[in-house]
Structures are given as structure tokens and as C-alpha cells.
Amino acid sequence: MVSSIIGLMWGDSASDVKKYGKHKLKLTQNGWKININDKDIFFQFLPDSLTDITIDKNVLDKILATKMMYVTSSINDTFAEGIAISEYTLSEFYGKNRNGYLQVAFTDYSTPAIPTINCDNATTNVPVLYLSQGDEISVDMIGNCIIFQGTYGADFLRFSEKIMYESIGIDTTQVTDG
């Protein structure tokens, strides 16, 4: 009886491991974990919960090719907390797994320590990712400025995690579990 309780507490059930192609995600206390190049990467969302976010191949290629990018938003955006979580998650991922750097900024002046950046500042080598509230989930690119609009706070983390999955080779557009 004691061993069955231990098995329930620490056992690997089928629902604790999800396989996507050659990749396995394991449910932990910190979310879904995958190990890539001896580094653990954690996700809050599984790939099949991100299929409603469509990122054009040109946009995804631009994001994945850059080593430095500004991530900006309005300091007063309704979803400022969700955006901040997304910025942090994506910044950590880029620093640890892509040898890149994301600079958080605001579209409106906040303090001298945080740059004021908008789409006008986007260049070929340093694109801008602009996160904002919208009426529907959308991803657009105007020049070198990528604009993501979410309809609720968690959409921004979902967008970041979609980029992370695509970056490590998990296609979130045609997900099949198993």
C-alpha cells in the first residue's frame, strides 16, 4: 500500500509526459520541461494549446535570426503584467539558449534607465517586437517591426512560448501528441 502511494506521488503517468515528434515534455512543479543541449527549458503551455496563434514564416524567421531585439509596449497597457512575464520569459530564453539579447523598452517615456522605443526604431539588424492589447490575437510585421496583439494577459506568454517551441524545432502549427 505504501509503495502504491509513493507511485502516485512520484510516478510517471502517461499524462505527465507528452511527446511531440522526437521531443518529450515532462510535467514538473515548474511546468512542462524539455532538455535541449543539456539545458532545461520550462513551458507553461503545451504546443497543442498554441495553434490559434499564427506566425507567418517570414516573421518567425526574422525573430529566430536576430541576436538582438527590442521588446516594447506601452507602460499603461491593460495587459502590462502579462506582457512583462512574456518579456522576461523570452529574454531569459534568448540569453540562455540562443546566445542573444532582448532589450525591454516602452513606447512612452518611463525612466532614463528604460529606453523609449517604437516601430520607428526598428532596423534590419535590430528589429522591434511590439506587444499590445488588441481585439483579436494577431501577428503582423511592418518593415522590421513585429506587432503582436493579444486579447488577454496570458496570450503574451503563449506567443513567447510559441516562439520558443519553434526555435527548438517543435512545429506548433501541426501538433500531434505522441
ZILINQUI-V668198 format. One record per pair of residues at least 12 apart in sequence whose ideal C-beta (glycine too) atoms are under 8 Angstrom apart, sorted by the first residue. I is the first residue (numbers start at 1). J is the second residue. Records with the same first field share a line. If there is no record, write none. Layout:
I = J  J
This chain:
12 = 26
15 = 27
18 = 32  46  177
19 = 177  178
20 = 47  170  175  176  177
21 = 169  170  171
23 = 168  169  170
25 = 43  46
28 = 42
30 = 42
31 = 43  44
32 = 44  45  46
34 = 168
36 = 97  168
37 = 97
39 = 96  97
41 = 93  97  164  168
43 = 161  164  165
44 = 157  161
45 = 157  158  161
47 = 165  170  171  172  175
48 = 172  175  177
49 = 158
50 = 158  161  162  165  172
51 = 172  173  175
52 = 137
53 = 137  139  155  158  159  162  172
54 = 139  173
55 = 139  162  163  166
56 = 139  141
58 = 141
59 = 139  140  141  146
60 = 163  166
62 = 127  141  144  146
63 = 127  129  146  163
64 = 98  163  166  167
66 = 100  125  126  127
67 = 98  99  100  101
68 = 100  101  102  103  125  126
69 = 94  100  101  102  103  126  127  128  129
70 = 102  103  104  105  115  117  121  122  126  127  128  129
71 = 87  90  91  102  103  104  105  128  129  131
72 = 104  105  106  107  117  118  128  129  130  131
73 = 87  106  107  130  131  132
74 = 106  107  108  132
75 = 106  107  108  110
76 = 108
77 = 131  132  133
78 = 133
79 = 133  150  152  153  155  156
81 = 153
82 = 150  152  153  154  155  156  157
83 = 131  153  156
85 = 153  156  157
86 = 131  156  157  159  160
87 = 102  104  131  160
89 = 157  160  161  164
90 = 102  160  163  164
91 = 104
93 = 160  164  167
97 = 164  167  168
98 = 167
102 = 129
103 = 115  117
105 = 117
107 = 130
118 = 130
119 = 142  143  145  147
122 = 143  144  145
123 = 144
124 = 144
126 = 144
127 = 144  145  146
128 = 144  145  146
129 = 145  146  148
130 = 145  146  147  148
131 = 148  150  156  159
132 = 147  148  149  150
133 = 149  150  151
134 = 149  150  151
135 = 149  151
136 = 149  151
137 = 149  150  151  155
139 = 159
